Amino acid sequence: MTTESRRLDGNAAGGRLADVFAFDATVVQTRCGACGTRAPLGQYHVYADAPGMVVRCPGCENVVLRMAQTPGHTWLDMGGAITLDITE
């Protein structure tokens, strides 16, 4: 299976992120820490066919966000994002 055949757009992350954030995360302007690409999270590349979910930059494929859920816990690593611009 190729990487492209596994890839979803960032909207696929919306359901899981709704469990964590009180806003629609797919419209949040996100800036990649590696290349500086700035785009709504819904335009990022999501790989959700593993125990966790990986969100990658559409510009450079850097890992921007990782999320895993275990019984009673949600693990969220956003180390690859410089900023999230949450417009009210």
N, CA, C and O atoms as a GROMACS GRO file, in nm:
protein
  352
    1MET      N    1   0.085  -0.117   0.000
    1MET     CA    2   0.000   0.000   0.000
    1MET      C    3   0.090   0.124   0.000
    1MET      O    4   0.180   0.135   0.083
    2THR      N    5   0.066   0.217  -0.092
    2THR     CA    6   0.148   0.338  -0.101
    2THR      C    7   0.105   0.441   0.002
    2THR      O    8  -0.005   0.436   0.056
    3THR      N    9   0.195   0.537   0.026
    3THR     CA   10   0.166   0.645   0.121
    3THR      C   11   0.045   0.724   0.076
    3THR      O   12  -0.042   0.756   0.157
    4GLU      N   13   0.036   0.756  -0.054
    4GLU     CA   14  -0.076   0.834  -0.104
    4GLU      C   15  -0.208   0.761  -0.090
    4GLU      O   16  -0.311   0.824  -0.066
    5SER      N   17  -0.208   0.630  -0.104
    5SER     CA   18  -0.333   0.556  -0.092
    5SER      C   19  -0.383   0.551   0.052
    5SER      O   20  -0.502   0.526   0.075
    6ARG      N   21  -0.296   0.573   0.149
    6ARG     CA   22  -0.333   0.574   0.290
    6ARG      C   23  -0.373   0.713   0.338
    6ARG      O   24  -0.437   0.727   0.442
    7ARG      N   25  -0.335   0.816   0.263
    7ARG     CA   26  -0.348   0.955   0.308
    7ARG      C   27  -0.491   1.005   0.296
    7ARG      O   28  -0.558   0.982   0.195
    8LEU      N   29  -0.536   1.074   0.401
    8LEU     CA   30  -0.665   1.142   0.404
    8LEU      C   31  -0.638   1.290   0.419
    8LEU      O   32  -0.526   1.329   0.452
    9ASP      N   33  -0.739   1.375   0.395
    9ASP     CA   34  -0.716   1.516   0.421
    9ASP      C   35  -0.741   1.544   0.569
    9ASP      O   36  -0.793   1.459   0.641
   10GLY      N   37  -0.704   1.663   0.613
   10GLY     CA   38  -0.711   1.699   0.754
   10GLY      C   39  -0.849   1.694   0.815
   10GLY      O   40  -0.861   1.689   0.937
   11ASN      N   41  -0.953   1.695   0.732
   11ASN     CA   42  -1.088   1.685   0.786
   11ASN      C   43  -1.112   1.552   0.857
   11ASN      O   44  -1.199   1.542   0.943
   12ALA      N   45  -1.034   1.452   0.822
   12ALA     CA   46  -1.046   1.322   0.887
   12ALA      C   47  -1.005   1.329   1.034
   12ALA      O   48  -1.045   1.243   1.113
   13ALA      N   49  -0.927   1.428   1.070
   13ALA     CA   50  -0.886   1.446   1.210
   13ALA      C   51  -0.992   1.516   1.292
   13ALA      O   52  -0.986   1.513   1.415
   14GLY      N   53  -1.089   1.579   1.228
   14GLY     CA   54  -1.189   1.660   1.297
   14GLY      C   55  -1.265   1.589   1.406
   14GLY      O   56  -1.285   1.645   1.514
   15GLY      N   57  -1.308   1.468   1.382
   15GLY     CA   58  -1.386   1.394   1.481
   15GLY      C   59  -1.308   1.366   1.607
   15GLY      O   60  -1.356   1.389   1.718
   16ARG      N   61  -1.186   1.316   1.591
   16ARG     CA   62  -1.104   1.286   1.708
   16ARG      C   63  -1.064   1.412   1.783
   16ARG      O   64  -1.063   1.414   1.906
   17LEU      N   65  -1.032   1.519   1.709
   17LEU     CA   66  -0.992   1.643   1.775
   17LEU      C   67  -1.110   1.712   1.843
   17LEU      O   68  -1.090   1.790   1.936
   18ALA      N   69  -1.231   1.685   1.799
   18ALA     CA   70  -1.349   1.742   1.865
   18ALA      C   71  -1.362   1.690   2.008
   18ALA      O   72  -1.425   1.754   2.092
   19ASP      N   73  -1.303   1.574   2.035
   19ASP     CA   74  -1.303   1.520   2.171
   19ASP      C   75  -1.211   1.599   2.263
   19ASP      O   76  -1.224   1.592   2.385
   20VAL      N   77  -1.117   1.674   2.204
   20VAL     CA   78  -1.016   1.746   2.282
   20VAL      C   79  -1.042   1.896   2.285
   20VAL      O   80  -1.030   1.959   2.390
   21PHE      N   81  -1.079   1.953   2.171
   21PHE     CA   82  -1.096   2.098   2.160
   21PHE      C   83  -1.243   2.137   2.155
   21PHE      O   84  -1.327   2.060   2.107
   22ALA      N   85  -1.275   2.256   2.205
   22ALA     CA   86  -1.413   2.305   2.206
   22ALA      C   87  -1.442   2.390   2.082
   22ALA      O   88  -1.534   2.471   2.084
   23PHE      N   89  -1.365   2.372   1.977
   23PHE     CA   90  -1.385   2.445   1.852
   23PHE      C   91  -1.355   2.350   1.736
   23PHE      O   92  -1.300   2.242   1.757
   24ASP      N   93  -1.391   2.390   1.616
   24ASP     CA   94  -1.366   2.309   1.498
   24ASP      C   95  -1.219   2.320   1.460
   24ASP      O   96  -1.178   2.420   1.402
   25ALA      N   97  -1.141   2.220   1.492
   25ALA     CA   98  -0.997   2.223   1.470
   25ALA      C   99  -0.961   2.222   1.322
   25ALA      O  100  -0.850   2.262   1.286
   26THR      N  101  -1.050   2.177   1.235
   26THR     CA  102  -1.016   2.168   1.093
   26THR      C  103  -1.003   2.305   1.027
   26THR      O  104  -0.941   2.315   0.921
   27VAL      N  105  -1.059   2.411   1.086
   27VAL     CA  106  -1.049   2.545   1.028
   27VAL      C  107  -0.938   2.629   1.091
   27VAL      O  108  -0.914   2.742   1.048
   28VAL      N  109  -0.872   2.577   1.192
   28VAL     CA  110  -0.767   2.649   1.262
   28VAL      C  111  -0.644   2.662   1.172
   28VAL      O  112  -0.593   2.562   1.121
   29GLN      N  113  -0.596   2.786   1.154
   29GLN     CA  114  -0.474   2.808   1.077
   29GLN      C  115  -0.356   2.752   1.156
   29GLN      O  116  -0.331   2.794   1.270
   30THR      N  117  -0.285   2.660   1.096
   30THR     CA  118  -0.175   2.591   1.162
   30THR      C  119  -0.047   2.620   1.085
   30THR      O  120  -0.048   2.620   0.962
   31ARG      N  121   0.062   2.646   1.156
   31ARG     CA  122   0.190   2.674   1.091
   31ARG      C  123   0.289   2.564   1.124
   31ARG      O  124   0.313   2.533   1.241
   32CYS      N  125   0.346   2.506   1.021
   32CYS     CA  126   0.443   2.396   1.035
   32CYS      C  127   0.574   2.449   1.093
   32CYS      O  128   0.624   2.553   1.052
   33GLY      N  129   0.628   2.376   1.188
   33GLY     CA  130   0.754   2.414   1.251
   33GLY      C  131   0.875   2.391   1.164
   33GLY      O  132   0.981   2.448   1.188
   34ALA      N  133   0.861   2.307   1.062
   34ALA     CA  134   0.977   2.275   0.977
   34ALA      C  135   0.989   2.370   0.858
   34ALA      O  136   1.098   2.420   0.830
   35CYS      N  137   0.878   2.395   0.786
   35CYS     CA  138   0.888   2.474   0.663
   35CYS      C  139   0.810   2.605   0.669
   35CYS      O  140   0.823   2.689   0.580
   36GLY      N  141   0.727   2.624   0.773
   36GLY     CA  142   0.651   2.748   0.787
   36GLY      C  143   0.521   2.752   0.710
   36GLY      O  144   0.452   2.854   0.711
   37THR      N  145   0.484   2.642   0.643
   37THR     CA  146   0.357   2.640   0.571
   37THR      C  147   0.245   2.674   0.668
   37THR      O  148   0.239   2.622   0.779
   38ARG      N  149   0.156   2.762   0.623
   38ARG     CA  150   0.041   2.803   0.705
   38ARG      C  151  -0.085   2.770   0.627
   38ARG      O  152  -0.104   2.820   0.516
   39ALA      N  153  -0.170   2.687   0.684
   39ALA     CA  154  -0.293   2.644   0.619
   39ALA      C  155  -0.390   2.593   0.725
   39ALA      O  156  -0.350   2.559   0.836
   40PRO      N  157  -0.519   2.589   0.690
   40PRO     CA  158  -0.615   2.529   0.783
   40PRO      C  159  -0.578   2.382   0.806
   40PRO      O  160  -0.532   2.314   0.714
   41LEU      N  161  -0.597   2.335   0.925
   41LEU     CA  162  -0.564   2.196   0.957
   41LEU      C  163  -0.635   2.099   0.863
   41LEU      O  164  -0.583   1.990   0.837
   42GLY      N  165  -0.750   2.136   0.814
   42GLY     CA  166  -0.824   2.052   0.720
   42GLY      C  167  -0.751   2.026   0.590
   42GLY      O  168  -0.787   1.934   0.517
   43GLN      N  169  -0.648   2.104   0.558
   43GLN     CA  170  -0.570   2.084   0.437
   43GLN      C  171  -0.445   2.000   0.461
   43GLN      O  172  -0.374   1.966   0.366
   44TYR      N  173  -0.417   1.966   0.586
   44TYR     CA  174  -0.300   1.884   0.617
   44TYR      C  175  -0.329   1.739   0.582
   44TYR      O  176  -0.444   1.703   0.557
   45HIS      N  177  -0.228   1.656   0.578
   45HIS     CA  178  -0.241   1.515   0.542
   45HIS      C  179  -0.254   1.431   0.668
   45HIS      O  180  -0.173   1.445   0.761
   46VAL      N  181  -0.354   1.346   0.672
   46VAL     CA  182  -0.380   1.263   0.790
   46VAL      C  183  -0.360   1.116   0.757
   46VAL      O  184  -0.405   1.068   0.652
   47TYR      N  185  -0.293   1.047   0.846
   47TYR     CA  186  -0.276   0.902   0.837
   47TYR      C  187  -0.339   0.845   0.963
   47TYR      O  188  -0.286   0.861   1.073
   48ALA      N  189  -0.452   0.778   0.946
   48ALA     CA  190  -0.530   0.733   1.061
   48ALA      C  191  -0.548   0.582   1.062
   48ALA      O  192  -0.638   0.532   1.130
   49ASP      N  193  -0.466   0.508   0.989
   49ASP     CA  194  -0.483   0.363   0.978
   49ASP      C  195  -0.388   0.287   1.070
   49ASP      O  196  -0.346   0.175   1.038
   50ALA      N  197  -0.356   0.346   1.183
   50ALA     CA  198  -0.269   0.283   1.281
   50ALA      C  199  -0.335   0.300   1.418
   50ALA      O  200  -0.444   0.356   1.427
   51PRO      N  201  -0.273   0.252   1.522
   51PRO     CA  202  -0.332   0.271   1.655
   51PRO      C  203  -0.352   0.418   1.690
   51PRO      O  204  -0.441   0.452   1.768
   52GLY      N  205  -0.271   0.506   1.632
   52GLY     CA  206  -0.286   0.649   1.654
   52GLY      C  207  -0.311   0.719   1.522
   52GLY      O  208  -0.329   0.655   1.418
   53MET      N  209  -0.313   0.851   1.527
   53MET     CA  210  -0.334   0.933   1.409
   53MET      C  211  -0.215   1.026   1.394
   53MET      O  212  -0.167   1.083   1.492
   54VAL      N  213  -0.166   1.040   1.271
   54VAL     CA  214  -0.054   1.128   1.241
   54VAL      C  215  -0.100   1.232   1.141
   54VAL      O  216  -0.160   1.198   1.039
   55VAL      N  217  -0.072   1.360   1.170
   55VAL     CA  218  -0.107   1.470   1.079
   55VAL      C  219   0.024   1.529   1.029
   55VAL      O  220   0.111   1.567   1.108
   56ARG      N  221   0.037   1.537   0.896
   56ARG     CA  222   0.160   1.585   0.834
   56ARG      C  223   0.135   1.712   0.752
   56ARG      O  224   0.027   1.732   0.698
   57CYS      N  225   0.237   1.795   0.745
   57CYS     CA  226   0.232   1.919   0.669
   57CYS      C  227   0.211   1.891   0.520
   57CYS      O  228   0.274   1.800   0.466
   58PRO      N  229   0.122   1.966   0.453
   58PRO     CA  230   0.104   1.946   0.309
   58PRO      C  231   0.221   1.999   0.227
   58PRO      O  232   0.234   1.966   0.109
   59GLY      N  233   0.306   2.081   0.288
   59GLY     CA  234   0.420   2.136   0.216
   59GLY      C  235   0.543   2.049   0.220
   59GLY      O  236   0.609   2.030   0.118
   60CYS      N  237   0.575   1.995   0.338
   60CYS     CA  238   0.701   1.921   0.353
   60CYS      C  239   0.684   1.782   0.414
   60CYS      O  240   0.782   1.708   0.426
   61GLU      N  241   0.562   1.745   0.451
   61GLU     CA  242   0.532   1.614   0.512
   61GLU      C  243   0.590   1.598   0.653
   61GLU      O  244   0.594   1.486   0.705
   62ASN      N  245   0.634   1.707   0.716
   62ASN     CA  246   0.678   1.702   0.856
   62ASN      C  247   0.560   1.662   0.944
   62ASN      O  248   0.447   1.703   0.919
   63VAL      N  249   0.585   1.582   1.047
   63VAL     CA  250   0.481   1.546   1.142
   63VAL      C  251   0.448   1.669   1.227
   63VAL      O  252   0.535   1.722   1.296
   64VAL      N  253   0.324   1.714   1.220
   64VAL     CA  254   0.280   1.833   1.292
   64VAL      C  255   0.204   1.795   1.418
   64VAL      O  256   0.212   1.865   1.520
   65LEU      N  257   0.131   1.686   1.413
   65LEU     CA  258   0.048   1.644   1.526
   65LEU      C  259   0.038   1.493   1.528
   65LEU      O  260   0.025   1.428   1.424
   66ARG      N  261   0.043   1.438   1.649
   66ARG     CA  262   0.019   1.294   1.668
   66ARG      C  263  -0.083   1.280   1.780
   66ARG      O  264  -0.079   1.354   1.879
   67MET      N  265  -0.173   1.186   1.764
   67MET     CA  266  -0.276   1.165   1.865
   67MET      C  267  -0.302   1.015   1.879
   67MET      O  268  -0.315   0.943   1.780
   68ALA      N  269  -0.310   0.970   2.003
   68ALA     CA  270  -0.344   0.831   2.031
   68ALA      C  271  -0.441   0.830   2.149
   68ALA      O  272  -0.434   0.915   2.238
   69GLN      N  273  -0.530   0.734   2.148
   69GLN     CA  274  -0.625   0.721   2.258
   69GLN      C  275  -0.614   0.582   2.315
   69GLN      O  276  -0.610   0.482   2.243
   70THR      N  277  -0.608   0.577   2.448
   70THR     CA  278  -0.609   0.452   2.521
   70THR      C  279  -0.723   0.462   2.622
   70THR      O  280  -0.775   0.572   2.643
   71PRO      N  281  -0.763   0.354   2.684
   71PRO     CA  282  -0.873   0.363   2.780
   71PRO      C  283  -0.844   0.468   2.888
   71PRO      O  284  -0.749   0.455   2.965
   72GLY      N  285  -0.926   0.570   2.892
   72GLY     CA  286  -0.914   0.674   2.992
   72GLY      C  287  -0.813   0.784   2.963
   72GLY      O  288  -0.797   0.875   3.044
   73HIS      N  289  -0.745   0.778   2.847
   73HIS     CA  290  -0.641   0.877   2.815
   73HIS      C  291  -0.646   0.917   2.668
   73HIS      O  292  -0.677   0.835   2.582
   74THR      N  293  -0.615   1.043   2.643
   74THR     CA  294  -0.590   1.092   2.507
   74THR      C  295  -0.451   1.153   2.508
   74THR      O  296  -0.422   1.242   2.588
   75TRP      N  297  -0.367   1.106   2.419
   75TRP     CA  298  -0.229   1.152   2.410
   75TRP      C  299  -0.219   1.240   2.286
   75TRP      O  300  -0.250   1.196   2.175
   76LEU      N  301  -0.176   1.365   2.304
   76LEU     CA  302  -0.168   1.461   2.194
   76LEU      C  303  -0.029   1.525   2.193
   76LEU      O  304   0.012   1.588   2.290
   77ASP      N  305   0.042   1.509   2.082
   77ASP     CA  306   0.174   1.568   2.064
   77ASP      C  307   0.163   1.665   1.947
   77ASP      O  308   0.137   1.625   1.833
   78MET      N  309   0.182   1.794   1.975
   78MET     CA  310   0.174   1.896   1.871
   78MET      C  311   0.310   1.963   1.852
   78MET      O  312   0.318   2.081   1.817
   79GLY      N  313   0.417   1.888   1.875
   79GLY     CA  314   0.552   1.942   1.869
   79GLY      C  315   0.596   1.991   1.733
   79GLY      O  316   0.691   2.069   1.725
   80GLY      N  317   0.529   1.950   1.626
   80GLY     CA  318   0.568   1.993   1.492
   80GLY      C  319   0.497   2.119   1.445
   80GLY      O  320   0.525   2.168   1.336
   81ALA      N  321   0.407   2.172   1.526
   81ALA     CA  322   0.335   2.295   1.489
   81ALA      C  323   0.393   2.412   1.568
   81ALA      O  324   0.413   2.402   1.689
   82ILE      N  325   0.420   2.521   1.498
   82ILE     CA  326   0.467   2.641   1.566
   82ILE      C  327   0.349   2.712   1.631
   82ILE      O  328   0.356   2.752   1.748
   83THR      N  329   0.241   2.729   1.555
   83THR     CA  330   0.125   2.800   1.607
   83THR      C  331  -0.005   2.738   1.560
   83THR      O  332  -0.011   2.673   1.455
   84LEU      N  333  -0.108   2.759   1.639
   84LEU     CA  334  -0.246   2.734   1.599
   84LEU      C  335  -0.316   2.868   1.614
   84LEU      O  336  -0.320   2.922   1.725
   85ASP      N  337  -0.371   2.923   1.509
   85ASP     CA  338  -0.441   3.052   1.514
   85ASP      C  339  -0.589   3.023   1.521
   85ASP      O  340  -0.652   2.991   1.420
   86ILE      N  341  -0.645   3.036   1.642
   86ILE     CA  342  -0.785   3.004   1.667
   86ILE      C  343  -0.865   3.134   1.660
   86ILE      O  344  -0.859   3.216   1.752
   87THR      N  345  -0.940   3.152   1.552
   87THR     CA  346  -1.020   3.272   1.533
   87THR      C  347  -1.153   3.256   1.603
   87THR      O  348  -1.220   3.155   1.588
   88GLU      N  349  -1.190   3.356   1.680
   88GLU     CA  350  -1.316   3.350   1.756
   88GLU      C  351  -1.429   3.403   1.673
   88GLU      O  352  -1.543   3.406   1.719
   0.00000   0.00000   0.00000
